[in-house]
Amino acid sequence: MKEKRRKLDNAALAFPAATDKNDSRVFQISCVLTEEIEEAALRKAVNAAVRHYPMFQCVLKRGNFWFYFEKTEMPPVIRKMDDTPCQALYIKEEETLLYQIIYGKCEIHLEIFHALTDGTGAIAFLCAIVREYLEIVHHLPGERYIYPSVEQQEEDSFSKYYSSEKQEKQTKKSEHAVQITEDKMQDGKMRVHEYTVSSEQLLSKAREYRASITAYLTAAFLQAIAMSLHTKQKRRPIVLMIPINLRKFYPSESMANFFGWMEIEYRFREGTSFMNVLHHVKRRFIQDLRKEQVAARMNRYVKLEKNILLRIIPLKIKDIFLKWGTKLGSKNVTGVFSNMGIIKMQESYKPYIRRFGAMASTDRIQMCSCSYEDAFYFSITSKYTEEKIENLFLQFLQKEGLEVKEIRNSSKNVL
């Protein structure tokens, strides 16, 4: 008999305590098709995908010492799209599924609580739904696809690859970061801007600077934030948190969270050019993406989880420290940029798919991106009432000669 309970992975531990009315810790992965969605077929597709990925069928519960997942037979939530993305899925004292499927005219959106999985896991789940849906609607034969076993899906890869051996010294931690002082929206409201640009065109532009797309956009995002600030605010560094997919460093089929992060900072001074910023970002990427540095950061956090004294502290007390630690850690970050990478689908499905997308709830400002075929998508979600950063970022890309198309702008109607 398979275990009904499963412990949270290392990255997930803080999410339940850190979730509040201003940040649901929910993110969204989307697929836009070339045709209208058929609800009945979508329901069948979701049920089929759940059979491939049963680990998503669970609720979050409080234990004496840690939160844990418990398997459930609750049916998946599938509903029509409204104007409020990334609303709370984890509601304290209630038993609810930690994901839902939302559909629009041609869109399928998977929204998921971050404690359950990361971008890689969510993309795999959504792609399974899309494959099943297209096979049902178009009577496609279905291409051979090998899904990971339940044991592989639920693997805690943090614990598997944790090493207690002495680690390489980490990059010096930056001082407290610039905190944007604009007024914030309340109660889960946020601004949403969505854009697409040719992947080939963007890659070509990044290569002009001998940079990756992620490094190029990181530097552009840092610069846009700097241009929105008053001179006095620039006395501190601007810091972007960049999540890292640890599966690129350690073999893993896990559908649980398995990501780390790096913090890229830059202190802007009078006369700072984009080339200055990008040169620094490229250097930091090379330095922080060495496996030794990645391992040192991962082991540091797993070591804390495995501390015997910490493990025996009751969850009610842990909650206080987790909330305090999250609040303290937020002072080291100005914003977040998460590039979820390239999404691939088999040839038989491609004629029916236009693009994929991603966005996340935030208590400040966050950019998410992904690409499919020649469609590079990025979103900026923000809690700030002003949208200077979004406008400055877009203007920079357009001045660079990139043909950026705006898909969505919630400035007139706050979502």
N, C-alpha and C positions, 0 to 999 in steps of 0.2 A: 504493500500500500504506500503510495507516494505521500510525502509530508504535505500537510495542509498549510504549514507555516514556513515562512522564509524571512531571514533577517535582511535588513537593509544593507546595501553596499556602503562603502566609506563615504562616497560623494553624496549619498542620499540622506545621511544622518541629520544634517542641519536643516533640510528643507521643511519638515513638518513644523519645527519650532520657529523658523524664520518666516513662515507664511503669514501674511496679515491682509487686511482689507485693501492696502495700497499696492501689494504685490502678491499675486496668486501663485507665483512660481510655476505657471503653466506656459507651455510653448505650443506652437502650431506648425505642423507640416502640411502642405497643400499640394494637390495635383489639379491642374486645369485641363479638361478634356476638350476635344473639338466638337462635342455634341452635348445635348442636354442629358442630365442625370435621370435615370429611371429608379425611383425609390425602391420598388420591390426587388429589383436586381441588386441594388446596393445592399439591402438587408441580407440577401443571400450571400453576397460576396463577403460582407463583414463576418458573418457566422462561419464561413469557410476559412477566412484568414485567422480567426480566433482558434480554430482547430490546429492550425500550423503553429500559432504562437500563444499557447494557453497561459503563459506566465503573466499576460496582461489582465487575466480574469482574477482580480484580487481586490481586497479592501485593505486599508491601513488601520492598524489597531495599536493601542498603547499597551506595552508590557510593564513590568515592574522596573526594568532597567533600560530597555530600549523599545522603540517602535518596531513593529514587525508587519509583514504582509500575510494575509490569510486568504486562501483560495475561496472563490464564491461562484455560485451558479447564476448570479444576476445577469439578465440579458444586456447586451451592449446598448448604450444610449445612442440613437440615431435621430437627428432632428434637422429641420430646415434652418438655414443660416439667418442670423439677425445682424444687427450692427455693433455687437459687443464681443470682440474676440478675446480669448484668453481669460475668461472669467474663472472664478474659483471652482476647482473640482474636489479638492480636499477640504472638507468642512468638519471641523472638530466636533466630536460627540455624535457624528453621523456616519453610517456605513454607506459609502458610495463607491462606484467604480472610479478609477483614477484616470480614465480617458473617455472621450466621447467622439462621435463622428458627426460632423456638420456638413450639410451639402447645400449648394446654391444651384444656379441655373446649369452651369457646366463644371462646377468645382466640387471637389471632395476634400474636406479639411479634417485632419486628425489633431485633436487637442489633447494634451497629456500633462499630467502633473510630473514635475521633474524628478521627484523621488523615485518614480517607477522606472524611468529609462532616460537615456540621453538622445541626442540628435541621430546618431547612427542606428540605435534601436528603433526609434520612431519612424525613420525613413524606411527601414526594412519592413515594418508592420504596414505602413501605408502602401508601399509597393506591392505587398501581398494582396491587399484589398483591391488595388487597381487591376492587378493581373486577374484576380478572380472575377471582378466585375466585367472586364472586357471579354473574358472567355464566355461568360453567361450571355451578355448582350449580343455579341457577334459570333457566337458558336465557334470560337477559336479552339484549335485542338489542345492548346496549352503546352508551352515549352517545358522541357525537363528542368525542374528547379529543386535542389536539395535543401531542405530546411534543417537548421540545427536541431538536435535532440532537446528535450525538455531540460536535461541535465546541463547541456551546453548553454542553453538560453539563460538559465538561472545561476550560472557560475559566478561566483564573486571573484573576479579577476584581480581585484586589489589584493585580496588575501593570498591568492595563488602566486602572485609575483612579488609579494612583499619580502624584503630582505632586512634583517636586523643588523647586518654588517655595517661598519662605519662607512658613511657615504661621503661623496665629494662635497666640498664646501659649496653652498649655494650662492647664486648671484646676490650681491648686497641688496637688501630690501630698501625700497625707496621711502622717503619721508611721506607724511600725509599729503594726499593729492589735492589738487584743486577741486572744490565742490561748487557746482553751478548754483548760483543763488537766485535764479528765476523762481517765480511762484509756481507751485506744483498743483496739479489736479488731485482730487480726492476720490476715495471710494472706488478704486479700480479703474477709473477713467484714464485714458491715455490717447495721445495722438498717434496716428498710423500713416506712414508714407511708404508706398511700394513702387519699385522701379524695375525695369529690365533694360539690358544693354546686350549687344552681341558679345558672346564669350570670346570669339576670335578677335574682335576689335579691342576688347579690354586686355586680353593676353598680349596682343601686339603692343599696346601702349605700355604695359608693365615691362615688357622686354626692352623697350627703348631705354628704360632706366636700369636694365639688368636686375630686375626685381621680380618676385612672385606676385601674383594678383593679391594675395593676402597682405603682403608687406606694403604694396602700393596703396591699397585701400586703407590700411592702418595709418599710414603717414597722412593720407588725405583727410581722414576722420580726425586725427589729432590736430591738423592744421585748421579745419573748420571749427573745432571747439575753441581753439586759441583765438581765432578771429572774432568769435562771439563774446569774448571776455573783455572786461575793463583792464587797464594796465596793472592796477594793484593786485588783481586776481592772479596774474601771471607770475607772482613771486614764488608760488609753489609749482611743482611739476604737474602736468596733465598726465593721467595714467589710464591706459586702456587695459582691461582684462581680456585676454585672448584664450579661450578654451582650446585644449589640445586633445585630439583623439588618441588615447593610449594604445589602441589596437594597431596603430602604425609602428609601434615600438615593441609590442608584445602580442604574440598570436592569441586571438580570443574570438570565440563565436558568441560571447555573452551578449544578451539583450538588456542586461542591467546597465547602470551607469558605469562607464569606464573611461573617464576623462580627467585630465589635469588642467592646468592653466599656467600662463605666464603673464606677468604684468609689464607692459611696455610703457615707459615714462619718457617725457621730454619736457625740459624747462625752456620755454620760449623767451627769447630776448629780442630787443629791437634789431631789426635787420635779418632775423631768421628767415631763411628761404626754404622752399619745399625740398630742395635737394639736401639741405642740412638735416631736415627731419627724416627723410627717406634713408639717407646714409646711416643715421643712428639706428633706425628701425631694422634695416638689413643686418647690421652688426649684431644687434640684440637677438634677432631671430636665429642667426648662426650660433650664437653663444648659448641661448636658452633651449634650443631644440636638439642639443647634443644629448644622447641617451643618458649619459651620466648625470646631467642636470635634471632631466625629466624624472629619472629614478630617484634622485635625492629628494625632490619635491613630493613625489608620490609616497615614498617611505616615511617621510616626516609626518604626514597626516595619518597614515595607517598605524604608525607607531603610537600615536596619541590614542587612537581607538582601542588598541590592544593593551593599554596601560591598565594594570590590575586594579589600582585604586579608582580609576575613572569608571571601570566596568561595574563596580559594586555600588556606585552612587545612584540613588533612586532617580527615576526618569523626571520626576517633578523638579528636582534640583538641577539635573542636566539641562532641562529646558531653559532654565534661567541663564545658565552659562552659555548655551548655544545661541540664544538670542543676543546676549551681550557680546559674544565673539563675532557674530554676524554683523552687528552694529559697529563694532570696533573695526572689523575688516573693511567695511564699506568706506571708511575714511581714507583708505589707501587707494581707492578707485574713483575715477571720474565717470567712466562709461564702460560699456562692454561691446566687443565685436566678435561674433561667432560665425565663422565661415564653415558651413557644413559639407562643403566639397562638391564633387561631381556625382550626380545621380544617374544611374544607368538602367535601362530597360531593354529586354530582348526585342529583336527586330519586328516580330509579329504585332507587338503592342504600339509601336512608335507612330503609325498613322493616326492613332486616336488620341494622342497626348500632345498638348500644346506646350506646357511648361510645368515646373514645380516651384514651390515657394516655401518660405519659413519666416516666422516672427515669434517674439517672446514678450511676455509681460515684463514690466520693469518698474523699479522705483526711482529711476533716473532717466538715462537714455541708453538704448541698445540698438546695434545694427546686427542683422542676421543676413546671411547670403547662402546661395547654393546655385548650382548650374545643371542644366539638362540640355544636351545637344548644343545648339548655339545660343540658347537663352540663359544669360546670367541674370539672376534675380537677386535683389537686395531690398530689405525693408529697414526702416528706422522707426522704432517705437519710443515714445517719450512721454514723461510725466509733466514736462514743463509747458506752461501756458503759451510761451513764445516758441517760435519755430525757426529761430535764426540759424541754428546749427544745420538743420536739414537743408535750408535754402543755400547756405554757404557751401555745403558739401556738394550739392547738385550743381551750383554755379561753377565750382572748380572743375568738376568732371566735364562739363560742357565746354569750358575754356580750353580744356585739354583736347578737345575735338571729338569726344565720345558722344555718340548719338543715344542719349539716355531717354527712355520713354517712361513717363509717369503713368502708373496703373491706378493708383489710389492716393488720395490726399484728404485726410479727415479734418483739415483746418476749418472748413465751414461747418462740419457736423462732427463734434467730438464723439469718438466712439467709446 
